[in-house]
Amino acid sequence: MGKTRRQHSEQFKFRVALEAAKGLQTINDIAGKYEVHPNQVSSWKQQLLEDGPSVFSRKQERERSAGAEQEAALYEQIGRLKMELEWLKKKAAAFQ
């Protein structure tokens, strides 16, 4: 059985990427210090340079997905209420 994948926090990724972006040490030295693969350090550094510190934030993703779920539920409720309204209009027209 293989090793389980480690999950790194946003702060850890940002700290490693920032240290790599400073250029005071080589990528291999930084990777050895933090016990991650040099390719991963390079990838985090590239993401940092392109997108800034918000690149590692999962909170925004969770908020967007929660908002999308709520929006879908509200549209479903609107559709249900429209159908009920049409049904009531049809039944009310029979009594007039």
N, C-alpha and C positions, 0 to 999 in steps of 0.2 A: 504494500500500500504506500502511496506517495505522501509527501509532506502536505500538511494543511497550509493554505495560503494565509499569510499574515495580512491583517488589515491595519493600515496606518491612519492616524488622525490627520485632520487638515493642518493642524499646527505643526506636526512632525514633518509633513511633506513641505510645508512652506519654509520651515527652518532649514531643511536639507537643501531645497532649491535655492534659497537665498544665499546660503553658504557657497553653493556651487556657482551662483551668478557673481559673487564677489571675486572669485578667481584667485583667492589667496592660497588654495590648495588644489591639487589635481582631483579630477573626478574619482579616480581610483582610491585616493586617500580618503576622500569624503565617504565613498561607498564602504570602505573597510571600517571607518570610524562608526558609522551608523548601521552596519551589517545589512546593507541592501545591495542589489546588483548595480554595477556602474551604468548599465543601460537605463535602469529606472531613475537614477539620479539625473542623467541627461534628459530624460523625458520630462521629469518634474521641472527641471531648469527651463526647458523650452516652453512648457506651459506657463510658467511664471513670467517669462519674458514676453510672451504673447498676450496673456490675459490678466496679469496682475494677481493680487492675493485672493480675489473672489473665485478663482478657478477651482480651488479645492473645497469650496463650501457645498455641503450637502443640504444645508438648511433651506436654501433657495429652491432646490429640486423638490424637497418634501412639500414646501408651501405651494409650489406650482401644481403638483399632483393632487394635493388636497383641494385646491381651488377648482381644478378640473372636475374632480369627483362631485363636489358640491354643485357646480354648474350643471353637470349632467343630471343630477337628481332634481334640480329646480326645473330644467326643461321637461323632464318626465312628468313632473307635477303639473306644469302648465298644459301639456298635452292632455293629461287626464281631465283637468278642469274644463278645457275647451270641449272635449267629447261630452262631458256631463251637461254643459251648458246647451249644446246643440240638441241633446236628447230631451232636455227640459223644454226647450223652445218648441220642439216638434210635438211633445205631449200637451203643452199649454195651448197650442194652436188648435188641437182637437176639441178643446173645451169652449172655444170662443165661437 
